[in-house]
Amino acid sequence: MPVRLPRFAATAGALALALTLGSVAPAGAQTASIDPSTLGLEDLEAIMEAVGSVPLGSAAGSLGSVGSADVPLDGEGSSQPLRNEPRPVDPNITESEFIEVERTSGDYEYWKVTSAAMKREVILEVVPSRVSDGPAPVLFMLDGVDAPEYNSGWNHQARIDNRLRNENVHVVVPTGAYASYYTDWEDADPVLGYNKWETFLAQELPGIVEERLDTNGKNAIGGISMGGQAAMHLAATYPETYQGVMSFSGYYSTMDALGYQTVRGTLETRGGNVENMWGPHRDERWEQNDTISHAEDLKGTRVFFSAGSNVAGPADFANYGGGVDFMNMVLGQLLEMGVLEGSKAFEKALDRAGVEHRVDYAETGFHNWPNFLKNFENGWDHIKPGLY
């Protein structure tokens, strides 16, 4: 029987481990398939003790590709290089506007637009509706932590163009938001750049899209992992803009210890300074981005979210090379354990606030794209009635 970690302290410690470890597997992992769901509390504490002297942010490659979209294309795609560094600020950019369709690839259009808030260019992956059924709503989808340009996870992992081929909906995926949490930062970061993503997404981008596409005035937003957390916050903060939201393996508190470690670890393992985002922890901006504290603001919005578990399923073993990629498999398990705990807390907050919602808990599934996508159709079916 799989061993679970019910204690919050154990989960918080395990998440801290996940954010600290590098990608070096234990001896023998290259030849053995190990089910991380069989690891008990003592096993995890032993691993934590072994790496306890490694300071947060010092391990290159921490988190690996967990929850990330930054993997090579395996089919038709862009000849453009992947970019994880932020685009430079251009003080001459003073308008938020469409510039051009850089190119097309199948059903995808790659738009170049500008953001006055960020004073930079942004690349959008756009799949206009292919159903001739009148004006269509817009579905904005946010990527995970690496958020590469020209190669989002919603493109090459989710194949969202195929998933929504028969739906009358425009899909828009902003790219290039590397480790930004899609939020407005207090200060520019020397590594992660000048970020005003919330202003861009909620106030600038909808108008740009409406000018170019035949829309019905309805929008929804969704995302995975970092993008799922941001999507839920944006939906709660701008109910007049988003009528539906779906989040796959997001975390919805920035104030508790687990949420703080998630954010801090994500930024510091990628060279950023977490205080450049929202200031010192528990300052006003941290509370503003804590969706659990503002659950009531989601009333009237179609809300869907999902989480996996700490039990490996067949898709998890396949995703991690049959268990050979042991360390990333354990990281995926630990991260999804935190997601599960946070999702249950969020569910309780929504219930207290009287907010109608749907949440799906999977019996298996770690923090990876196969787990995210198993609930996509359920999420879309739930939010769709609010968009037409």
C-alpha positions in Angstrom: 0.0 0.0 0.0 1.5 3.4 -0.9 2.7 5.5 2.0 1.3 9.1 2.1 2.5 12.0 4.1 -0.5 13.6 5.9 1.4 16.0 8.1 1.8 19.6 6.9 5.3 19.9 8.3 6.4 16.8 6.4 4.9 18.1 3.2 6.5 21.6 3.6 9.8 20.0 4.3 9.5 17.7 1.3 8.6 20.7 -0.9 11.7 22.5 0.4 13.7 19.5 -0.6 12.2 19.5 -4.1 13.2 23.1 -4.5 16.7 22.5 -3.3 17.7 19.3 -5.0 19.6 19.2 -8.3 19.0 16.6 -10.9 21.6 14.0 -9.9 20.0 10.6 -9.2 21.1 8.3 -6.4 23.6 5.6 -7.2 21.9 2.7 -9.1 19.0 4.8 -10.3 20.1 4.3 -13.9 19.4 0.6 -13.6 16.6 0.4 -11.2 12.9 1.4 -11.5 11.8 2.8 -8.1 8.2 3.8 -7.3 8.5 7.0 -5.2 5.0 6.3 -3.8 6.6 3.6 -1.7 8.8 6.2 0.0 7.8 6.7 3.6 8.4 9.7 5.8 11.7 8.3 7.1 13.0 7.7 3.5 12.2 11.3 2.6 13.7 12.7 5.8 16.9 10.7 5.0 17.0 12.3 1.6 16.4 15.7 3.1 19.2 15.2 5.6 21.6 14.2 2.9 21.1 17.4 1.0 20.4 19.6 3.9 23.7 21.5 3.5 22.8 22.6 0.0 21.5 26.2 0.2 18.3 27.0 -1.7 19.1 28.3 -5.1 22.6 27.0 -5.4 21.9 23.7 -7.2 22.1 24.1 -10.9 19.2 22.4 -12.7 17.0 22.4 -9.7 13.5 21.2 -10.5 14.7 20.0 -13.9 11.8 19.9 -16.2 9.2 19.4 -13.5 6.1 21.3 -14.6 8.1 22.8 -17.4 7.4 23.3 -21.0 11.1 23.7 -21.9 11.7 20.5 -23.8 12.6 19.9 -27.5 10.0 19.9 -30.1 9.2 16.4 -31.4 7.3 17.4 -34.5 6.6 20.4 -36.7 7.7 23.6 -34.9 9.7 26.7 -35.0 13.2 27.3 -36.2 13.4 30.1 -33.6 15.7 29.4 -30.6 14.2 28.8 -27.2 14.4 31.9 -25.0 14.4 31.7 -21.2 15.9 35.1 -20.7 13.5 38.1 -20.6 13.2 40.3 -23.7 14.9 43.7 -23.2 13.1 46.8 -22.2 12.6 49.3 -25.0 11.8 52.8 -23.7 10.4 53.7 -27.1 7.5 51.3 -26.6 4.6 53.4 -25.3 1.6 51.6 -26.9 0.2 48.2 -26.4 -0.6 47.0 -30.0 -0.4 44.3 -32.6 2.7 44.5 -34.7 2.7 41.5 -37.1 2.1 37.9 -37.6 5.7 36.7 -37.6 4.8 33.4 -39.2 2.3 30.6 -39.2 2.7 26.9 -38.5 -0.3 24.7 -39.1 -3.2 26.3 -37.3 -0.9 28.4 -35.2 -0.2 32.1 -35.8 2.8 33.7 -34.0 1.9 37.3 -33.2 4.3 39.9 -32.2 2.7 42.5 -29.9 3.9 45.3 -27.6 3.2 46.0 -24.0 3.3 49.6 -22.8 3.4 48.4 -19.2 6.5 46.2 -19.7 8.0 48.3 -22.6 8.8 45.2 -24.5 7.7 42.9 -27.2 5.7 39.8 -26.5 5.2 36.7 -28.7 1.7 35.2 -28.7 0.8 31.7 -29.9 -2.7 32.1 -31.4 -5.0 29.5 -32.7 -8.1 31.3 -34.2 -11.4 29.4 -34.0 -11.8 27.0 -36.9 -15.5 26.6 -36.4 -17.7 28.8 -38.5 -20.4 29.4 -35.8 -20.3 33.2 -35.3 -18.2 35.2 -32.9 -16.1 33.1 -30.5 -14.9 33.6 -26.9 -11.2 33.8 -26.1 -9.3 31.3 -24.0 -6.0 32.6 -22.6 -3.7 29.8 -21.5 -0.6 30.3 -19.3 2.4 28.1 -19.3 4.6 26.7 -16.5 7.7 28.1 -15.0 10.0 28.1 -18.1 7.4 29.6 -20.5 9.6 29.5 -23.6 8.9 31.6 -26.6 7.7 29.9 -29.9 7.4 26.6 -28.1 4.9 26.7 -25.3 3.8 23.6 -23.4 0.2 24.3 -24.6 1.6 23.8 -28.1 4.0 20.9 -28.1 2.9 19.1 -24.9 -0.9 19.7 -24.9 -1.5 20.0 -28.6 -4.2 22.4 -27.7 -5.0 23.1 -31.3 -6.2 19.5 -31.6 -7.9 19.4 -28.3 -10.2 22.3 -29.2 -10.4 21.7 -33.0 -14.1 21.3 -32.9 -14.9 24.1 -30.4 -15.8 27.7 -31.4 -13.1 29.3 -29.3 -9.9 31.4 -30.0 -6.9 30.2 -28.1 -4.2 32.7 -27.1 -1.0 31.7 -25.3 1.4 34.5 -24.1 5.0 33.3 -24.1 8.3 34.5 -22.6 7.1 34.9 -19.0 10.0 32.9 -17.6 9.7 32.4 -13.8 7.6 35.6 -13.6 4.4 34.2 -12.0 2.6 36.3 -14.6 2.4 39.2 -12.0 3.5 42.8 -11.7 6.8 43.0 -10.0 7.7 45.7 -7.5 11.2 46.1 -9.0 13.1 45.0 -12.0 15.2 41.9 -11.4 18.8 41.7 -12.7 18.1 38.1 -13.9 14.4 37.8 -14.5 13.9 41.3 -15.9 11.1 43.9 -15.8 7.8 42.2 -15.3 4.3 43.7 -15.5 2.5 40.6 -16.7 -0.7 41.2 -14.7 -1.3 44.5 -16.3 -0.4 43.2 -19.7 -2.7 40.1 -19.4 -5.7 41.7 -17.8 -5.7 45.3 -19.2 -3.7 45.3 -22.5 -4.0 42.0 -24.2 -7.8 41.5 -24.3 -8.1 44.7 -26.4 -5.4 43.7 -28.8 -7.1 40.3 -29.4 -10.5 41.8 -29.8 -9.2 44.1 -32.5 -7.8 41.2 -34.5 -10.3 38.4 -34.0 -14.1 38.0 -34.2 -14.9 37.7 -30.5 -18.1 37.5 -28.5 -16.9 39.6 -25.6 -16.4 36.5 -23.3 -13.0 35.4 -22.0 -11.6 32.5 -19.9 -8.1 31.9 -18.5 -6.3 28.8 -17.5 -2.9 27.4 -16.8 -0.7 24.7 -15.4 1.5 24.9 -12.2 2.8 28.5 -12.0 0.4 29.5 -14.8 -2.5 27.9 -13.0 -1.8 29.8 -9.8 -1.7 33.1 -11.8 -4.8 32.2 -13.8 -6.8 31.8 -10.6 -5.6 35.0 -9.1 -6.3 36.9 -12.3 -9.9 35.5 -12.5 -10.5 36.5 -8.9 -9.1 40.0 -9.4 -10.7 40.8 -12.8 -14.1 39.1 -12.8 -15.3 41.6 -15.5 -12.6 40.3 -17.8 -12.7 36.5 -17.2 -15.9 34.6 -17.0 -14.2 31.2 -16.5 -11.0 29.8 -15.1 -9.3 26.4 -15.1 -6.1 25.5 -13.2 -4.2 22.3 -13.4 -1.9 21.6 -10.4 -1.7 25.2 -9.2 -1.1 26.4 -5.7 -3.4 29.2 -4.4 -1.9 30.5 -1.2 1.1 32.8 -1.1 0.9 33.4 2.6 1.3 30.0 4.1 4.7 28.3 4.5 4.2 25.9 1.6 3.2 28.6 -0.9 6.1 30.8 0.2 8.6 28.0 -0.3 7.1 27.3 -3.7 7.5 30.9 -4.9 10.8 31.5 -3.3 12.3 28.3 -4.6 11.0 28.8 -8.1 12.6 32.2 -8.3 15.8 31.7 -6.4 16.7 28.4 -8.2 16.5 30.5 -11.4 18.6 33.3 -10.2 15.9 35.8 -9.2 15.4 37.7 -6.0 12.0 36.9 -4.6 11.7 40.3 -2.8 11.8 42.0 -6.2 8.5 40.5 -7.0 6.2 41.4 -4.1 8.6 42.7 -1.4 9.3 40.9 1.9 7.0 38.0 2.6 3.7 38.9 4.1 3.8 42.4 2.8 0.6 43.7 1.2 1.4 42.5 -2.3 1.8 38.9 -1.0 -1.6 39.0 0.5 -3.1 40.5 -2.6 -1.9 37.5 -4.6 -3.2 35.0 -2.1 -6.3 33.7 -3.8 -7.4 31.7 -0.8 -7.8 35.0 1.0 -10.0 36.3 -1.8 -12.0 33.2 -2.7 -15.3 35.2 -2.5 -14.2 37.2 -5.5 -14.7 34.2 -7.7 -18.5 34.2 -7.2 -20.2 34.2 -10.6 -17.1 32.8 -12.4 -17.0 29.3 -13.7 -14.2 27.8 -11.6 -12.4 24.5 -12.2 -9.2 23.2 -10.7 -7.5 19.8 -10.4 -4.7 18.0 -8.5 -2.9 14.7 -8.7 -1.6 12.6 -5.8 1.5 11.0 -4.4 0.8 7.7 -6.2 2.5 7.0 -9.4 0.4 5.8 -12.4 1.5 4.3 -15.7 1.7 7.7 -17.3 4.1 8.9 -14.6 6.5 6.0 -15.1 6.4 6.6 -18.8 7.1 10.3 -18.3 10.1 9.6 -16.2 11.6 6.9 -18.4 10.1 4.0 -16.6 11.5 5.2 -13.3 15.0 5.6 -14.5 14.8 9.4 -14.1 14.4 8.8 -10.4 15.2 12.3 -9.0 12.8 14.2 -11.2 10.1 11.6 -10.4 10.6 12.2 -6.7 10.5 15.9 -7.3 7.3 15.5 -9.3 5.8 13.5 -6.5 6.7 16.0 -3.8 5.5 19.0 -5.7 2.1 17.4 -6.4 1.8 16.4 -2.8 2.0 20.1 -2.0 -0.5 20.9 -4.8 -2.9 18.4 -3.4 -2.8 19.8 0.1 -3.1 23.3 -1.2 -6.1 22.4 -3.5 -8.0 20.9 -0.6 -7.4 24.1 1.4 -8.6 26.1 -1.6 -11.7 23.9 -1.9 -12.6 24.6 1.7 -12.1 28.4 1.2 -14.4 28.3 -1.8 -17.0 26.3 0.1 -16.9 28.8 3.0 -17.4 31.7 0.5 -20.3 30.0 -1.2 -18.5 29.9 -4.6 -19.7 27.2 -7.0 -16.8 25.2 -8.5 -15.6 21.8 -9.7 -12.4 20.2 -8.4 -11.1 16.9 -9.7 -8.6 14.8 -7.6 -6.8 12.1 -9.5 -6.0 8.8 -7.9 -2.5 8.9 -9.5 -0.4 11.6 -11.1 2.7 13.6 -10.2 3.6 17.2 -11.2 4.0 16.7 -15.0 2.2 17.3 -18.2 0.4 13.9 -18.4 -1.2 14.6 -15.0 -2.1 18.2 -16.0 -3.8 17.1 -19.2 -5.8 14.2 -17.9 -8.3 16.8 -16.6 -8.3 19.2 -19.5 -11.5 18.1 -21.1 -13.4 18.1 -17.8 -12.1 21.6 -17.1 -13.1 22.9 -20.5 -16.6 21.3 -20.3 -17.1 23.0 -16.9 -16.2 26.5 -17.9 -17.6 26.5 -21.4 -21.2 27.2 -20.5 -20.1 30.6 -19.1 -18.6 31.7 -22.4 -21.5 31.6 -24.9 
